[in-house]
């Protein structure tokens, strides 16, 4: 399994203001679904931050997202380890397959692959 990128997720009711703030650091919008906006560094597109009002199809806003090359393998590893699955593995309408898992510190991690 290969990690492609790690993205912090910031829950915010001030998405526009947060987007402007991170824009001052050089981030530019690369995705906007209304409830989530992802900003990336133009010089290194894997340098990203996501700003979310809430998660549209999951029970909680994850603390971070980890994109892997094989989300099904990652799910099997986490399930078999006994880790708490917070949101089941599923395909989302915006083109990702994902699940949420809780880390030992209580942080929720969104593990995903693009379809």
Steps between C-alpha positions, in 0.01 A plus 500: 500500500633844405405834656443759229427804719392607844260793537397675823125566520389818674139524614382858449182700471714778346607316184543811286707674766711187553551468126618862487735441795666196342507686168734750667741208547481417130235227498256493208159333469511162324162357609178654628189295580343770717536307826871433437761716329849364432791735447839399363845643451551588132866391522424168674140386441524234772539779758134549587254608766124438500244725667167339586172620645405137565529169323211445261477121534681413822414544868804713588755732342828311475813659645707402198479317171750243376484409134636152432537300179284211630226601741358147512833366627524784754146421621585130542815585698313740732202267547725201572703704750186568703511877438168679540337555161302824540353507147476188281685449173289638218506669161410869508325686218794741457736228385670360808479172689560557871456405863569672832706342777587629849870517590632418852474870595132520407560684171281402208686420179329499160677233292423524129588418144373672189299282263 
